[in-house]
Amino acid sequence: MATTNAPQKGVPQELSGVVIGWKHQDISRNIQLTVQSTIASRPTPDAVDTHHLLMTRNQAMLLAQYLMRLTGQDAPAPRKRGWLQRLFG
C-alpha cells in the first residue's frame, strides 16, 4: 500500500509508491485516470492501492507533454491529410 504521512485534519495527504498500472476513461469533456500503486516489492491484490483522478483534457495534455519532455521522447509527427480530406475538409 502507498505510504502516507500521519493524517492531520484539513491537511492534504502525500502518497508515495510505485506505479504498477493505469487506465483512462473519457467522461464528457474530462478524463478519469485510474492509477494503481504499491510499496510492496511483490505486490498481492490487497497490497495495491487504486487512485481515481479526474482531470480536464487540457490537464491531461500538459501532463503528457511534461512526461514526454522528461523522458526525452518526441511527440509523434502529425499525419498528412489525404487529397480527399483536403478537398472536402
Protein Blocks (a to p, Z undefined) as FASTA:
>chain_A
ZZdddddehiacddddddfbdcdddehjbccddddddfbfbdcfklpccddddddfklmm
mmmmmmmmmnopacdddddddfklmmnZZ
